[in-house]
């Protein structure tokens, strides 16, 4: 399988961590989606990463779909639980994906000249992340590795990577303990964002 990736993308990190969790090899093709290279566009007209190309040539252009596909190929330790545990895991994944979306949007806006509208967007995205982190701290996060906890580790790591000067840890000892425990797992240690 082939994965169009960027080393800085937290969405790519989710896919790579899922593949590592299951021991699934991926051919990683370094890609700058902002440049819309022809090879990426041939596989994914959205010009976004991650874009996972399966062995039969189907492209899965979104991290939740790519992660679920890889999980379907993996062994007995599934990241997408069945039964009653499925919905809390997917809810947590959606909240963590929301943190990632807000943080990536905020990062992109912060690279542009400051205008009132952009400043408002940046503040709104920062507030969305803060509220969600506070909610997760208050509710508590399960220690079990599933698609939700995997996504949350990627989200917290991305906040460190892009917003390291705004430490998310103060007042959130539960999230801190959760993050530190999971960072000992090689699938996260090997996928720390770069770029």
N, C-alpha and C positions, 0 to 999 in steps of 0.2 A: 504494500500500500504506500501511497505517496501523500505527503502532507505539505502543502504550501504554508510556510510559517514566517513569522517575524519573532525574533528572540525577545522583543519587548512586549509582545501581546499577552495579556493575561488570559484571553480566550484560547489562544494557542496553548498556553501552559496547561489549561484544563485537559485538552485533548492529549497532549504528550504525557501528562501525569496518568491519565486513564490507560493509555497504551502501556506505559511502564508498569502500572499496577498489574496488568494482565500478561506482561512479558511479550507484547505484540510489537514486532519490529516495524518501524516506519522509515521510509526514505524521506528525509527532510529536505525540502527545496526552499532555500532562503528566498524570500519574496518581499518586495516593497509594494504593498497594495496601492499606495498613493501614486506610484508611477504607472499603474495598470499595465504591467508587462504582458506580452502576448501569450506566454505560457500559462499565466494565471487566468487571463480572460478566456482562454480555450477551455479551461476546466471550470471556471466560475465567473460568469459575466457580471456578477456583483462587484468584482474586484476587491474582495475582502478575504482576510485570513481569520481563522483557519479555513482551509478548504481541503478536505480529506477525499482522496480519490481511491476508491475501493479496488480490489484486485480485478473485479469485473468491469471497471471503468466508470462506475457511477460516482458522481461528485456529491459530497455532503457538505454544503457550504455554511454550516452554523455549528458552533461548539456544542450546544445541547444534543443536536442530532448526531454529530460525530461521536460524542462521548457515549451516547446510548448504543450506537452501532458497535463501537469497540467493546462495550460492556457485554453486548449480545454474543460476541465471539469469545469472550474470556472464560475463565474457569468458574469454579463454584463460588468464589468470593465476589459476588455481584455488587456493583456500586448503586444500581437501581433496585432497591429491595421490592419484594412482592408484598401483597396483603396490606395490612394496616400501616406498616412502616413506610410504604411507598409515598403517601401524600405528605407527611412531614419532611421527608428527604427532598421531594420535588419543590415544596414550599421554600425550604431553606436554599435550595439551588436557585430558585427564582429571585429570592431576596439578595443573595450574593451576586447573581448576575446583574441585578439592579444597581448594586454598589459599583460593580465593574463598569457598567454602561455610564453611570453618572461620573465616575472618576475619569474614564477615557474622554468623555465629552468635555469635562472641566479642563483636562490636560490640553486638549486640542484648542479650546477657547483661550486658554492662558498663553498660547504661543502667538496669538494675534494681537494687533494694537488694541489697547484698552479703550473701550467705548462704553457708554452707560448700558447699552443693551447687553453687551458681552459680560460686563461686570455683574449684571443681574443674573445672567445664565450661570456664571461661575458660582455665585453665591447660592443660587437655588440648588445646584448639583452638590455643592459642599454640604448644605443643610440636609439634603436627602440622604447622603452617606452617613452623616452624624446621627440622624434620627434612626436609621436602620441599625447602625452599630449599637445604639442605646437600647433599641428593642431586643436585639439578639443577646446583649448582656443581661437584660432584665429577665428574659425567658430562659436563658441557659442554652447551651449548644451541646448536642450529644457528642460523645467521644468517638463513637463508631464511625469508621470511614464509609461514606456513601457519597452519592453525587452532590448532595447538599454540602456536606462538610468539606469535600474536595474543592468545590467551587469557592467556599468561604475562605479556605486557606489561600487560594489563588487571589482572592479579592484583598485580603489583608496584606499579602505580599506585594500586590500592586500598589497599595497605598504607601507602603514603605518605599517602594521603588520610585514612584513619581512624586510623592508628597511627604518625604522623610522628615522635612522640617515641621510637619504638623502631626506629631505623634498621636496615634489613635489609642494608645494604651492607657493613659491616665484615667482612672475611674472605671476601668473595664478589666478587672482581674480575671474574670471568668474567660473572656475572649483571649486574654494574654496567655493563660494557662493552656487553653485549647490550642492556640497557635504554636506555642513552644513545643507542646507534645507532638503535634503533627509534623513540625519541621524536622523532627528526628527521622521521619520516614524518608527513605532515599528518593521516592518519587517526587517529593517536593524539594529536597536538597539538590537534586539534579536538574531541576527546572526553574531555578531562580531567574527572574527576568534580567536580560542584558540589553544594552543598546542605548 
